[in-house]
Amino acid sequence: MMRNAQLKVMPIKRTILVVCIAIMAIGVVLTTNKITALSERLTNGQSKLVWYMLSLSKEYDALITLLERYQGGKSSFDQLAIQHEILWSRFPVAITMANRGDGACAVT
């Protein structure tokens, strides 16, 4: 008689255990997906910001080089003015990206 009672209790405990394991597995999968998505957003935003800053740095180096050439008489003022305009055209984009972070600072 006692054995029949124990056999009835075991399936209930097993069912509860299986349900708990299933809920935890779903939680792990959902958490992993959320962490992966957040990581991709952060990496993408930081990559864009780095690209814009490198572009700004490249244009600044080109302007410095043209200034040196202009001082040596090897470059025209028009070339220098064009490079200056290119450099200044990069600033608004870089500043906007840095301020907004393009997802790099916003964690939701």
C-alpha positions in Angstrom: 0.0 0.0 0.0 2.8 2.4 0.9 4.6 1.6 -2.4 1.5 2.7 -4.4 1.4 6.0 -2.5 5.1 6.6 -3.2 4.6 5.9 -6.9 1.8 8.4 -7.2 4.0 11.1 -5.5 7.0 10.5 -7.8 5.3 11.5 -11.1 4.0 14.7 -9.5 7.5 15.6 -8.3 9.0 14.7 -11.7 6.4 16.8 -13.5 7.1 19.8 -11.2 10.9 19.3 -11.8 10.5 19.1 -15.6 8.3 22.3 -15.6 10.9 24.2 -13.5 13.7 23.0 -15.8 11.8 24.1 -18.8 11.1 27.5 -17.4 14.7 28.0 -16.5 15.8 26.9 -20.0 13.5 29.4 -21.6 14.8 32.1 -19.2 18.4 31.3 -20.2 17.6 31.4 -23.9 15.7 34.7 -23.6 18.5 36.3 -21.5 21.2 35.1 -24.0 19.3 36.6 -26.9 18.8 39.9 -25.1 22.5 40.0 -24.2 23.6 39.2 -27.7 21.3 41.9 -29.2 22.6 44.5 -26.8 26.2 43.5 -27.5 25.7 43.9 -31.3 24.0 47.3 -30.8 26.9 48.5 -28.6 29.6 47.2 -31.0 27.9 48.7 -34.1 27.5 52.1 -32.5 31.0 52.2 -31.2 32.3 51.1 -34.6 30.5 53.9 -36.4 31.9 56.4 -33.9 35.4 55.1 -34.3 35.1 55.3 -38.1 33.9 58.9 -38.0 36.7 59.9 -35.5 39.3 58.2 -37.7 37.9 60.0 -40.8 38.2 63.3 -38.9 41.7 62.5 -37.8 42.7 61.6 -41.4 41.3 64.9 -42.7 43.1 66.8 -40.0 46.4 65.2 -40.9 45.8 66.0 -44.5 45.2 69.7 -43.6 48.4 69.8 -41.5 50.4 68.3 -44.4 48.9 70.8 -46.9 49.7 73.7 -44.4 53.3 72.6 -44.3 53.4 72.3 -48.1 51.8 75.7 -48.4 54.4 77.3 -46.1 57.1 75.7 -48.3 55.5 77.1 -51.5 54.6 73.6 -52.8 50.8 73.9 -52.5 48.2 76.5 -53.5 45.8 78.3 -51.2 42.9 76.8 -53.1 44.0 73.3 -52.2 44.4 74.4 -48.6 41.0 76.0 -48.6 39.3 72.8 -50.0 41.0 70.6 -47.4 39.9 73.0 -44.7 36.3 72.8 -45.9 36.5 69.0 -46.0 37.8 68.9 -42.4 35.0 71.2 -41.2 32.4 69.2 -43.0 33.4 66.2 -40.9 32.9 67.9 -37.5 29.1 68.1 -37.3 28.8 64.3 -38.1 31.5 63.4 -35.6 30.1 65.6 -32.9 26.5 64.3 -33.5 27.8 60.7 -33.3 29.8 61.4 -30.1 26.9 63.2 -28.4 24.3 60.6 -29.3 26.6 57.6 -29.0 24.5 55.9 -31.7 23.4 53.3 -29.2 26.8 53.1 -27.6 25.7 54.9 -24.4 22.0 54.2 -24.5 21.1 50.9 -22.8 17.4 50.1 -22.8 
